[in-house]
Amino acid sequence: MERDSFFCALQRETAPIFKKILSHPFVVGIGDGTLPEDKFCFYIKQDYLFLIEYSRVLALAAAKAQSLNTMEKFAALLHSTLNVEMDLHRQYAKEFGISRQELQRAEIAPTVRAYTDYLLQTAFSGSLGEIVASITPCGWGYYEIATHLSGRGKPAHPLYRQWIEMYASQEFGALAYWLRDLLDQEGLQAGEEKRKMMINKFIFSAKYEYLFWEMAYTDQRWSI
């Protein structure tokens, strides 16, 4: 039986959001291989831009960590993001005829700009606990999505199958569980007001995670 913890309480609080994420047509389309490739291409470009800013958040988390072990873990996560996850995005893009230069020149969508600005503001001004609360819905959420899709059977589409395999992997799962445990630890040490702030950060990021998939599916652009 899953232990009751700060993370579990946050999961219950945001369960309706993650239920909508798992049933979102973009996520479902990856799982059954029916997602139009142009939508996946748009997602890859936007997620690449997101990961650049996300890496800055991880660097700030490492700087604010109080223990050497936590610093090392965030440094490892930063390395994995910069040198594994982003490289995978470049490989995906290449399969679709998109160059690295095109990835970097892509215009960031409004939702991605708002989400990354929110994460960076949290990383600059917030505590380590607030940072962890703000990034766990992404780190844990991708693992939850991928394991959910993997359990339903992997699609024939090779790139969608590769995406699922990466985020459902033992390596990514270990990072997701570490984030969960660190969130529990930070929540246990925080006072009442700090815990409230962490709860709000987690909820806001969960909402942004849903909006990210919606942005990718609707090909969101600036209207001006």
N, C-alpha and C positions, 0 to 999 in steps of 0.2 A: 504494500500500500504506500502511495506517495506521502511523504512526510508533509505536515502542515508547517508552513514557513512564510516569511515575508514574500518571497517570490510566488508561492502558491496563492497567497491572498491577492497579489497583483494579477495573477492569472485568472482568478475568479472574477475580479473586477473588470478585466478587459476581455473576458470570454466572448461576449457578443461581437466585439471587433474582430477577433481572430477567426471566429466562425465565418464572418463575412469575407475575410481574406481567403480562407480555404475554399470558399464557394465562388470566388471572383472569377469571371470568365477568362481573365489572363492566366491565372494560376491553373484553372481547370484545363485550359488550352495547352499549357506546357505538359501537363500530366497525360493527356490523351493524344497529344501530337497534332491537334487541330488548330493551334494558334497560328494565325497568318505570320509569315516570316517578316513582313515589313514592320509589324508591331514589335516583334522580338528585336529587330535591328534598332528600332527607336529606344527600346528598353536598354539595350546594351550600351548605347551612346550615353544615355542619361545616367545609368548606373556607374559607368566609368567616371563621369564627372562627379557623381556622388562620392565615389571611393577616394578621389583626390582629397576632398574636404574631410571625409571620414578619417583619413590617415592623419590629418592634422589633429583631430579630436583624440585619436589614440596616442599621439605623441604628447599631448597635454596631459592625458591621463597618466602616462608613465612619469611625467614630471611631478605630478601631484601625489603619486603613490608614496606611502610612508614606509613600506617595507621593500627590501631589495627583491624579494621573491615576486611581489606584485609588479614592480618595475620590469623585471625580466619577462614576466608573462605578457605585459602590454607591449613590450619591445618585440616579443615573438609574434604577437597578433599584428603589430604594425608591419613587421617583415612579411608575414603571410599575405597581408592585404596588398602591399606594394609589389611583391615579387611572385605571388602565386595567383591570387584572385584577379588582379588587374591584367596580368599576363594572359590569363584564360580569356578575359574579355577581349584582349587584342587578337587572340587566336580565333575566337568566335567571329569578330568583325572581319578578319581576313577571309574567313570562309564565305562571307557575304559580299566580298569585294570592297570592304571599308578599310581604308588605311589608318595607321596610327595617327597621322596628321589630321585626318577627318574626324577621328574620335576627339582629339584635343581641340579642334575648331568648332565642334558642335555647340550650339547655343543651349545653355542650361534652361530647362523648363521651369515655369513659375513654382510648381510644387517642390521641385528639387532645390531651387534657390531658397525657398522658405524653410524647408526641412534642414538643410545644411547650415543656414544662418542660425537656426534655433539650436542645433547641436554645438556649433562653435561658440555661441554666446554662453551656453551652459558650461562648456569646457573651460572657457576663459574666466568666468566669474563664479562658477559653482564649485562645490566640494567634490571629492572623488566619488562619494556616494551618489551625488546628483548625476555625475557623468555616467557612472555605471547604470543607473536607473534609466538614463536617456538612450543608451546604446543597446541594452539588453533586448528590447523588443525587436531590433533588427537582427542581432546575432543569434538569439534563440529562435526568432520567428522564421528565419530562413531554414534552420535545421528542422523545425517543426513542419514547415511546408514540404520540404524535400522528403522527409521520412514518411509523411502522409501520402505523398504522391508515389513514392517507391513501393509502399505497401499495397497500392492499388494496381501495380503493374507498370513497368517502364514503357514509354512510348517507342515506336519504331524510329521516329525522327532522331538521328544521331546526336545533334547538338542539344536538343531538349533532354535527351537521355543523359548526356554528359553533364548538363547543368544539375539534374537531379542527383546524379552520382557524386558530384563534388560536394554539394551541400548536405547530403545524407551520409557522407563518409565518416569514418571513425575519427579522423583528424579534426574535421570541422565540429563534430559532435563533442569532442573533448573540450574545445574552446567554448562551445555553447554552455556546457555544464560548468565550466570554470566561471563564466560570467554569472550564471545563476547562483553559484555558491558564494561568489564575491558580493553579489547583491544582497544575499541573506546576511552575510557578515557585516556589511556596511549598514544594513537596516537594523541589525541587532545593536550595533554600537551607537546609532544615532538617537538623539533626543526626539521628543514628540514633534516639535516644529520641523526639524530636519527630515523626519520620516514623511511628514505631510508633503514637503517639497519633493522628496524622492517619488512619492506616489503620483504627484501631478506630472513629474517629468516622464515617468513610465507611461502614463495614460496618453499624454500628448504625443509621444513617439509612436505608440501603438496606432493612434489615429493617422499619423503621418505615413506609417507603413501601408495602411489601407489606401491612402490617397496616392501613394507612389504607384501602386498597381493600377489604380484608376487612371492616373496620368499616363502610364505606359499604354494602356488599352485604348484610350481616347486620343492618343497622339497629341497631347496638350502642347499648345504653343502660346506665345505672347500675342495678345489680340491687338497690340499696337507696336 
